[in-house]
Amino acid sequence: MTLVGGGALLSLAVDVGRQRAGIFNRVYMGVFGSILKPAEATDITGATYLLIAAFFAFYFYGIEVALPVLMFVAVGDPAAALIGSRCPGPRVWGKSPLGTLAFVAASLAVWALLVAAGYGAWSWAVVVTAIFAAAVEFLPLPLDDNLTVPLIAGGFMALARTVGL
């Protein structure tokens, strides 16, 4: 918790600092600009949102929920973007349903690797939460999905585990 919380605070401080100091932002963008989205040049980065979400996911839900939902967003979100942006077909809210399927497939694939390595177990809660997390990512929510997916899907998974899934 200390490491993740400290990382989140440091990352947030860097993002706020570079927004206030133009020279710092130019140096930062010179180093990291090629891997950032255009909006992240003047806003908080997705990595910072993910660290904040990781802290709260571990704090509120524990490792049994935080680990899968963080893996889902870390692997599923890029898969959705990669597949969704390259596949023709219908768009809803600017997103591809095929990207959403890629989110679910990548999420379950990474969970299968973690289970094989001994870091988790299969349950219906994991499978249903992967689908739910993809739906959260698909929705046009006003906050960054690196924040919303782990927190909302984590709450869903905690509830699903409580009811016995």
C-alpha positions as YAML, in Angstrom:
chain: A
units: angstrom
residues:
- id: 1
  name: MET
  ca: [0.00, 0.00, 0.00]
- id: 2
  name: THR
  ca: [2.82, 2.37, 0.86]
- id: 3
  name: LEU
  ca: [4.63, 1.73, -2.42]
- id: 4
  name: VAL
  ca: [1.51, 2.05, -4.59]
- id: 5
  name: GLY
  ca: [0.24, 5.08, -2.66]
- id: 6
  name: GLY
  ca: [3.63, 6.76, -2.82]
- id: 7
  name: GLY
  ca: [3.86, 6.07, -6.53]
- id: 8
  name: ALA
  ca: [0.40, 7.52, -7.08]
- id: 9
  name: LEU
  ca: [1.25, 10.67, -5.13]
- id: 10
  name: LEU
  ca: [4.58, 11.09, -6.93]
- id: 11
  name: SER
  ca: [2.97, 10.60, -10.33]
- id: 12
  name: LEU
  ca: [0.20, 13.06, -9.49]
- id: 13
  name: ALA
  ca: [2.77, 15.60, -8.27]
- id: 14
  name: VAL
  ca: [4.71, 15.26, -11.53]
- id: 15
  name: ASP
  ca: [1.55, 15.71, -13.61]
- id: 16
  name: VAL
  ca: [0.42, 18.76, -11.65]
- id: 17
  name: GLY
  ca: [3.95, 20.19, -11.63]
- id: 18
  name: ARG
  ca: [4.39, 19.86, -15.37]
- id: 19
  name: GLN
  ca: [1.03, 21.54, -15.96]
- id: 20
  name: ARG
  ca: [2.24, 24.52, -13.93]
- id: 21
  name: ALA
  ca: [5.80, 24.72, -15.28]
- id: 22
  name: GLY
  ca: [6.03, 24.88, -19.05]
- id: 23
  name: ILE
  ca: [9.72, 24.00, -19.21]
- id: 24
  name: PHE
  ca: [9.15, 20.91, -17.06]
- id: 25
  name: ASN
  ca: [6.31, 19.83, -19.36]
- id: 26
  name: ARG
  ca: [8.47, 20.33, -22.47]
- id: 27
  name: VAL
  ca: [11.20, 18.12, -20.99]
- id: 28
  name: TYR
  ca: [8.63, 15.56, -19.86]
- id: 29
  name: MET
  ca: [6.99, 15.49, -23.29]
- id: 30
  name: GLY
  ca: [10.40, 15.21, -24.94]
- id: 31
  name: VAL
  ca: [11.01, 12.03, -22.96]
- id: 32
  name: PHE
  ca: [7.52, 10.50, -22.79]
- id: 33
  name: GLY
  ca: [5.52, 12.31, -25.49]
- id: 34
  name: SER
  ca: [5.78, 9.50, -28.02]
- id: 35
  name: ILE
  ca: [3.87, 7.10, -25.75]
- id: 36
  name: LEU
  ca: [1.21, 9.52, -24.50]
- id: 37
  name: LYS
  ca: [-2.17, 10.35, -25.94]
- id: 38
  name: PRO
  ca: [-2.45, 13.91, -27.27]
- id: 39
  name: ALA
  ca: [-4.74, 14.95, -24.39]
- id: 40
  name: GLU
  ca: [-2.14, 13.78, -21.86]
- id: 41
  name: ALA
  ca: [0.20, 16.57, -22.95]
- id: 42
  name: THR
  ca: [-1.80, 18.99, -20.81]
- id: 43
  name: ASP
  ca: [-3.74, 16.65, -18.52]
- id: 44
  name: ILE
  ca: [-3.14, 13.91, -15.98]
- id: 45
  name: THR
  ca: [-1.78, 10.81, -17.66]
- id: 46
  name: GLY
  ca: [-3.49, 7.46, -17.83]
- id: 47
  name: ALA
  ca: [-0.59, 5.98, -15.84]
- id: 48
  name: THR
  ca: [-1.30, 8.36, -12.96]
- id: 49
  name: TYR
  ca: [-4.99, 7.46, -13.02]
- id: 50
  name: LEU
  ca: [-4.05, 3.77, -13.01]
- id: 51
  name: LEU
  ca: [-1.79, 4.21, -9.97]
- id: 52
  name: ILE
  ca: [-4.54, 6.09, -8.12]
- id: 53
  name: ALA
  ca: [-7.04, 3.36, -9.02]
- id: 54
  name: ALA
  ca: [-4.57, 0.66, -7.93]
- id: 55
  name: PHE
  ca: [-4.18, 2.26, -4.51]
- id: 56
  name: PHE
  ca: [-7.93, 2.49, -3.94]
- id: 57
  name: ALA
  ca: [-8.61, -0.96, -5.42]
- id: 58
  name: PHE
  ca: [-6.12, -2.59, -3.03]
- id: 59
  name: TYR
  ca: [-7.38, -0.47, -0.13]
- id: 60
  name: PHE
  ca: [-11.11, -1.07, -0.63]
- id: 61
  name: TYR
  ca: [-11.21, -4.52, -2.25]
- id: 62
  name: GLY
  ca: [-8.02, -6.36, -1.27]
- id: 63
  name: ILE
  ca: [-5.62, -8.26, -3.47]
- id: 64
  name: GLU
  ca: [-8.15, -10.95, -4.51]
- id: 65
  name: VAL
  ca: [-10.20, -8.32, -6.35]
- id: 66
  name: ALA
  ca: [-7.58, -5.67, -7.11]
- id: 67
  name: LEU
  ca: [-5.21, -8.02, -8.95]
- id: 68
  name: PRO
  ca: [-7.68, -9.23, -11.58]
- id: 69
  name: VAL
  ca: [-9.35, -5.87, -12.22]
- id: 70
  name: LEU
  ca: [-5.98, -4.11, -12.55]
- id: 71
  name: MET
  ca: [-4.80, -6.79, -14.98]
- id: 72
  name: PHE
  ca: [-8.04, -6.40, -16.92]
- id: 73
  name: VAL
  ca: [-7.50, -2.68, -17.45]
- id: 74
  name: ALA
  ca: [-3.75, -3.00, -18.01]
- id: 75
  name: VAL
  ca: [-4.14, -5.62, -20.75]
- id: 76
  name: GLY
  ca: [-7.77, -5.37, -21.86]
- id: 77
  name: ASP
  ca: [-7.85, -1.61, -22.45]
- id: 78
  name: PRO
  ca: [-4.86, -1.58, -24.85]
- id: 79
  name: ALA
  ca: [-6.26, -4.66, -26.62]
- id: 80
  name: ALA
  ca: [-9.60, -2.90, -27.07]
- id: 81
  name: ALA
  ca: [-7.87, 0.18, -28.47]
- id: 82
  name: LEU
  ca: [-5.59, -1.81, -30.76]
- id: 83
  name: ILE
  ca: [-8.27, -4.08, -32.20]
- id: 84
  name: GLY
  ca: [-11.07, -1.53, -32.12]
- id: 85
  name: SER
  ca: [-9.10, 1.12, -34.01]
- id: 86
  name: ARG
  ca: [-8.03, -1.32, -36.75]
- id: 87
  name: CYS
  ca: [-11.25, -3.24, -37.33]
- id: 88
  name: PRO
  ca: [-13.93, -1.93, -39.63]
- id: 89
  name: GLY
  ca: [-17.49, -2.08, -38.52]
- id: 90
  name: PRO
  ca: [-20.02, -0.24, -36.46]
- id: 91
  name: ARG
  ca: [-19.04, 2.30, -33.85]
- id: 92
  name: VAL
  ca: [-20.99, 3.18, -30.73]
- id: 93
  name: TRP
  ca: [-19.80, 6.27, -28.85]
- id: 94
  name: GLY
  ca: [-16.78, 6.16, -31.14]
- id: 95
  name: LYS
  ca: [-15.84, 2.68, -29.96]
- id: 96
  name: SER
  ca: [-15.87, -0.68, -31.67]
- id: 97
  name: PRO
  ca: [-17.80, -3.63, -30.27]
- id: 98
  name: LEU
  ca: [-14.95, -5.80, -31.61]
- id: 99
  name: GLY
  ca: [-12.59, -3.85, -29.36]
- id: 100
  name: THR
  ca: [-14.83, -4.72, -26.44]
- id: 101
  name: LEU
  ca: [-14.61, -8.42, -27.33]
- id: 102
  name: ALA
  ca: [-10.82, -8.04, -27.54]
- id: 103
  name: PHE
  ca: [-10.89, -6.50, -24.05]
- id: 104
  name: VAL
  ca: [-12.67, -9.57, -22.66]
- id: 105
  name: ALA
  ca: [-10.44, -12.04, -24.52]
- id: 106
  name: ALA
  ca: [-7.20, -10.33, -23.47]
- id: 107
  name: SER
  ca: [-8.41, -9.96, -19.88]
- id: 108
  name: LEU
  ca: [-9.26, -13.64, -19.58]
- id: 109
  name: ALA
  ca: [-6.02, -14.63, -21.33]
- id: 110
  name: VAL
  ca: [-3.87, -12.65, -18.89]
- id: 111
  name: TRP
  ca: [-5.84, -14.07, -15.98]
- id: 112
  name: ALA
  ca: [-5.23, -17.59, -17.34]
- id: 113
  name: LEU
  ca: [-1.49, -16.87, -17.37]
- id: 114
  name: LEU
  ca: [-1.60, -15.59, -13.79]
- id: 115
  name: VAL
  ca: [-3.57, -18.63, -12.65]
- id: 116
  name: ALA
  ca: [-1.07, -20.91, -14.40]
- id: 117
  name: ALA
  ca: [1.73, -19.09, -12.56]
- id: 118
  name: GLY
  ca: [-0.07, -19.62, -9.25]
- id: 119
  name: TYR
  ca: [-1.22, -16.04, -8.63]
- id: 120
  name: GLY
  ca: [-4.97, -16.50, -8.67]
- id: 121
  name: ALA
  ca: [-7.86, -18.85, -9.26]
- id: 122
  name: TRP
  ca: [-10.75, -19.15, -11.67]
- id: 123
  name: SER
  ca: [-14.24, -18.28, -10.52]
- id: 124
  name: TRP
  ca: [-17.44, -17.09, -12.12]
- id: 125
  name: ALA
  ca: [-16.79, -13.73, -10.45]
- id: 126
  name: VAL
  ca: [-13.58, -13.33, -12.48]
- id: 127
  name: VAL
  ca: [-15.24, -14.23, -15.78]
- id: 128
  name: VAL
  ca: [-18.31, -12.06, -15.22]
- id: 129
  name: THR
  ca: [-16.16, -9.18, -14.00]
- id: 130
  name: ALA
  ca: [-14.01, -9.31, -17.15]
- id: 131
  name: ILE
  ca: [-17.18, -8.85, -19.19]
- id: 132
  name: PHE
  ca: [-18.43, -6.13, -16.86]
- id: 133
  name: ALA
  ca: [-15.05, -4.34, -16.98]
- id: 134
  name: ALA
  ca: [-15.21, -4.35, -20.79]
- id: 135
  name: ALA
  ca: [-18.68, -2.81, -20.60]
- id: 136
  name: VAL
  ca: [-17.42, -0.08, -18.26]
- id: 137
  name: GLU
  ca: [-14.55, 0.65, -20.68]
- id: 138
  name: PHE
  ca: [-17.03, 0.79, -23.56]
- id: 139
  name: LEU
  ca: [-19.32, 3.35, -21.90]
- id: 140
  name: PRO
  ca: [-18.70, 7.06, -22.57]
- id: 141
  name: LEU
  ca: [-17.94, 7.91, -18.95]
- id: 142
  name: PRO
  ca: [-16.46, 11.38, -18.27]
- id: 143
  name: LEU
  ca: [-13.50, 10.08, -16.25]
- id: 144
  name: ASP
  ca: [-10.45, 8.23, -17.57]
- id: 145
  name: ASP
  ca: [-11.08, 4.50, -17.94]
- id: 146
  name: ASN
  ca: [-7.82, 3.71, -16.14]
- id: 147
  name: LEU
  ca: [-9.61, 5.07, -13.07]
- id: 148
  name: THR
  ca: [-13.19, 3.97, -13.71]
- id: 149
  name: VAL
  ca: [-12.62, 0.39, -14.85]
- id: 150
  name: PRO
  ca: [-10.69, -0.84, -11.79]
- id: 151
  name: LEU
  ca: [-12.88, 0.99, -9.29]
- id: 152
  name: ILE
  ca: [-16.29, 0.20, -10.79]
- id: 153
  name: ALA
  ca: [-15.40, -3.34, -11.89]
- id: 154
  name: GLY
  ca: [-13.71, -3.91, -8.54]
- id: 155
  name: GLY
  ca: [-16.91, -2.97, -6.72]
- id: 156
  name: PHE
  ca: [-18.83, -5.28, -9.02]
- id: 157
  name: MET
  ca: [-16.43, -8.16, -8.40]
- id: 158
  name: ALA
  ca: [-16.51, -7.62, -4.64]
- id: 159
  name: LEU
  ca: [-20.30, -7.79, -4.79]
- id: 160
  name: ALA
  ca: [-20.20, -10.86, -7.07]
- id: 161
  name: ARG
  ca: [-17.89, -12.64, -4.62]
- id: 162
  name: THR
  ca: [-20.19, -11.70, -1.74]
- id: 163
  name: VAL
  ca: [-23.18, -13.36, -3.44]
- id: 164
  name: GLY
  ca: [-21.14, -16.49, -4.15]
- id: 165
  name: LEU
  ca: [-20.05, -16.22, -7.77]
...
